[in-house]
Amino acid sequence: MRAIWKGAVSFGLVSIAVKLYSATEEKDIRFHQVHRTDGGRIKYQRTCSIDGEVVSYDDIAKGYDIGGGEMVILTDEDFADLPLTTSRAIDVLEFVPAEQIDPILFAKTYYLEPEGQAAKPYVLLRDALQDADRVAIVKIALRQREQLATLRVHEGVLVLNTMLWPDEVRTPDFGFLDEDIETRPAELAMASSLIDSMAGSFKPEEFTDNYRAALQEVIDAKVEGREVVQPEEAEEAPAAAVDLMAALKASVERAKAARGEAAAPPAKKAVAKKAAAKKTTAAKKATPVKKAAKKSA
């Protein structure tokens, strides 16, 4: 891994020199735009919309559109004067319980590695966070932007999660939220039964990206020059159920069957089953009498 940032974690009078690494990487298969006939790469030029001339990177600046066709142009000097006081520091603001932070705020994850002689204070902060069962709320400047973030412990390493600012989270505005929709207790109980039947422990290694694997197989087949294997069709989604209770009940039975559990039949079905059994027994007893009567005749 290559460090993308160097600085120090600062809380109180303690300063810990650290390096920042991206903790995640996307595994999507990336493509280039090419000419269909000869496979040549498609290239784009940066041209000015006014005079049509090709513009070099040295002549490109950042512009802010204020509407009405007017643009405010900002230079590197304008950005240099901005008050990014945390440009080389991770400033700890406070320590809070982790459950107080809504996961919707999390953006990207980074690993922190101690640099130089900072291993001991690094381990001290790590152990203190674990003992307190809290996360640190910090500020950090990345790519000329100040960001809110958290510091927590993951597998013995300090992890920094950048966060969205509160005004960057949209408020859901959906019509059904204003409607008075009621659920029946029986429906809620069946939904709870479904949740219980599908309960488990999250093990991320058990889940795979089937689409990416199938796409890679198609690419490998083309590379090897052999015939492409058609991937299996995905299971069709069930049609919308009119009876909510029936759909929930079927889902519970399906989940139990997947776990190898025998679904307990409802009370009415059990009664009907017993009645059918009695009727069958009575019919069997009556059969010899009929046969005897025919023989006598």
Order of alpha helices (4+ residues) and beta strands (2+ residues): beta-beta-beta-beta-alpha-beta-beta-alpha-beta-beta-beta-alpha-alpha-alpha-alpha
